[in-house]
Amino acid sequence: MSFPFPVLSPEEAAELIGHGSTIGFSGFTPAGAAKSIPVALAKKAEREHAAGRPFTVGVLTGASTGPSLDGALAKANAIRFRTPYQSDPTLRKQINSGQVHFLDMHLSMLPQQVRYGFLGKVHWAVLEACEVTPGGGIVLSTSVGVSNTYANRAEKVLIELNRRHPPQLLGMHDIFEPADPPARNEIPIYNVHDRIGSPVLVIDPKKIAGVVFTDADDEATPFAPATPTTEQIGQNVADFLVAEMRAGRIPKSFLPLQSGVGDIANAVLGALGTHPEVPDFEMYTEVLQDSVMDLLESGRCRFASTCALTLSPEKNAQFRGNLDFFRSRILMRPQEITNHPEIVRRLGIISMNTAIEMDLGGNVNSTHVMGKTMMNGIGGSGDFTRNAYVSIFSCPSTQKGGKISTIVPLASHIDHNEHSVQIVATEYGVADLRGKDPHQRAELIIDKCAHPDFREQLRGYMRLLHTDTHEPLSLTGAFAMHRQFLETGDMRGVDWNAWKARR
């Protein structure tokens, strides 16, 4: 195919990008992430540094990416700032050391903040596609993310045309961008399968600085095998939702599901798929993982709206081998639409996300270890939690071989507060916090979700409290378990008598 714009090597494309540029990359998880140009850009940064010249760029994406993007640029010390979410170990160290400025934000908010100019100019958009037309029509690959907004706002665009993704993905995307205030109208999605946009992203050909041909798979890694703990968490959540149906609080036809990323999320979906009382359902979510492919093929999931197909190599092959089947059952949208609060509330979505720790008041920490060390970021969990029909958070009751309780008196960092979190679950049970005051919530969480090794210790904290407080909070003792771990390597064995005089 001949193009009215240059065909470049990755190195030639990287040479166009200067020090200090802000780049909007495609990708939402490793799905659909740009790959060859970031690697070439990292090598350019290394050459510039070796010559004694500065070279860093601002990196905008949809969410996390893969080793060829975040990993390569971080190892080359080429990232000045990063937003909105990441999962690369090298980049994580640079963020926590202060070398890279990290802006953690709700994923639904990023596109409009880019359009509003809050993050400055976007100099380049680097997008992966499976097809490009001479007129600037772009068929994106396995995600949408913020690609449409970056393409519209960037001064120049580079395209990675990846032949590993078939052009037959045409028709699986729904590209829509809402107008900005004061001209914004409602987003007209009333059912999970409603289409409101275009199957292609149209870019002014004059903005396209070049096309780079690539042939590389998405860099998603296989999920860890299910464990007895993750399976039990999944079963507990499934049993809870079935009980809600029996009680008439969830319609017999069920409601659309949103599921976060990771092994627990996969286990929860697996349990729902095999539960005999759960009817066939739909998903309105930001990521489709391995388990959803089987649920779609079996008919248990009727339709799935998503931002990205985050699939292991095995499941990616399954998807490509049955593309005609999946095309009528999957729709990929921008994250501004998959995560939009208006749609989440309208459709009545059941949100299911994971936590690092949960406290006795019902607050959830999903981002920072010991309150200060960034793991990945808040992602899209807040977009869904605050607006869901039912919001659920789950995690194992302990970590580090039982030395850390994930149920603590006060979360060391709070991403989702007690006003948004309705249900918490571990392998020991489910605590329904709806309609409960703070002290009732604390008792439920201890009885239903805490590990038996920590229940009496948590009750000891409750006995430390004054009787005339609305919140179960001791200013001196709230982080005693965290301090115990930092001093001894084990949260067990807190001496509450030592804290009682200081309460």
C-alpha positions, 0 to 999 in steps of 0.5 A, a space after each residue: 500500500 502507498 501512503 501520502 506520508 513517509 514510511 520510516 524505520 523506528 530509529 528514523 521516527 525516534 529522531 523526530 522526537 526532541 528532548 522535552 517533548 510530551 508524548 501520548 502513547 497508545 496502549 491500555 495495559 500492554 494491549 495495543 501499546 506502541 512498541 518499536 518507537 519507544 524502544 528506538 527512543 530509549 536507545 536515542 536517550 542512551 546515546 544522548 546521555 552518553 554524549 553528555 546531553 539531556 534527553 527526557 520526555 513526558 509519557 502519557 498512556 491509557 494505563 500501564 504498558 509493557 516492557 517495550 514502552 515503560 520498561 525500555 524508557 525507564 531503563 534509559 532514564 528517559 522519562 521526565 513525568 508519567 501519568 496515569 498508571 504504571 506497573 513496570 518495576 524499574 519505573 516504580 523505583 524511579 517514581 518512589 525515589 522521586 526521579 520520575 514525577 508521577 501523576 496518579 489519576 482516575 483513568 476516566 479523567 485523563 482524556 478531558 484533562 488533556 483536552 482542557 490543557 491541564 497537562 500542557 501541550 501534547 507534542 506527539 501521539 504514537 499509536 499502534 494500528 492494524 490498518 491505515 488508509 491513505 486518507 488518515 483512517 486508523 483501525 486501532 489494534 487491541 485497545 483504544 485507551 486515550 488514542 483518539 484524544 492524543 491524536 486529536 490534540 497532538 501536533 504530530 502523529 506517528 503510526 506503528 502499523 503492526 501486522 501481528 494484529 489482523 486488519 479484520 479487527 475493523 468493526 470492533 472499535 467504537 470511537 467517540 469523544 464527548 464535547 467539552 463544557 459548556 457544550 456537553 450533552 449526555 453520552 447516549 449509551 443505554 445498553 452495553 452493546 450500544 454503538 455511538 461512534 466510529 469504527 475508525 479513528 480519523 486523523 488529518 493526513 497532514 498531521 501524520 509524520 510517518 508510518 513504522 511497520 512492526 510485527 510484535 505481539 502484545 506483551 501481556 503475561 499469563 496469569 498465575 494459576 488459581 490458588 485455594 485462596 483466590 478461588 474461595 474469594 471468587 466463590 464468596 463474591 459469587 455467593 453474595 451476588 446470588 444472595 442479593 438476587 434472591 433478596 430482590 436487590 439485584 434483578 433476576 436478569 442480573 446487571 452488567 459487571 465490571 472487573 479489575 485486573 489480576 488473579 483475584 478478578 479472574 477468579 471472581 469471574 470464573 466463579 460467577 461463570 460456573 455458579 448455577 444460579 447466576 444467569 448469562 450476563 454482560 460486561 461493561 468494563 475497562 479490561 477483558 482478561 483471559 477468563 472472559 474469552 471462555 465465558 463469551 465462547 460458552 455463552 455465559 457472557 453475552 456481550 462485553 464492552 471494554 477498553 482493551 483485550 488484555 490477553 495472554 499469548 494463548 488467549 490472544 491466539 484463541 481470539 484471533 482464531 475465532 475472530 468472526 465470533 468475537 466481533 459480534 460480542 466485543 466492542 472496544 471504546 475509549 477509556 473516557 467512555 468505558 469508565 464514565 460515571 454517567 454510564 456506570 450509574 445509568 447501567 447499574 454496574 456491579 463493580 469488583 476491584 481489589 485492594 492492598 488493604 482495607 480498614 475497619 471504617 470501610 476505607 480502601 487503599 489500592 495504591 500505596 504499600 505502608 502508605 507511602 510506596 507507590 505500587 501501580 496507581 488507582 487506575 479505573 477502580 474509583 471511576 466505577 466504585 463511586 458510581 456503581 450499583 454495588 461496589 465490591 473490594 476483595 483481597 486475601 486476608 493476609 500477605 507476606 506468609 501471614 505476617 501482614 493483615 490486610 484488615 487494619 485499624 486505619 488504612 495507611 493510604 485511602 483511595 476509596 473512602 467509606 462513603 463509596 465502598 459497600 462490600 468487602 470480601 476475603 477468603 473468610 467471608 463477605 462484609 456488607 457495609 450498607 446501612 451500617 454505622 462506623 462501629 457496626 462496620 468495624 465489627 462486621 469486617 473483623 468477624 467476616 473478613 479478618 484472618 483468625 490470627 488477627 481477629 482478637 488483636 483487632 478487637 483489642 484495638 476496638 477496646 482501646 477506643 473512647 466510647 464517645 467517638 463516631 469513628 472507630 479511631 485512636 489517633 495514637 494507635 491507628 497505625 500501631 500494626 503498621 509500626 509493629 511490622 516496620 519494627 519487627 517484620 510482623 504485624 502480630 503481637 501488638 501490645 495494646 496496653 502500651 497504647 492505652 494510656 496514650 489514646 
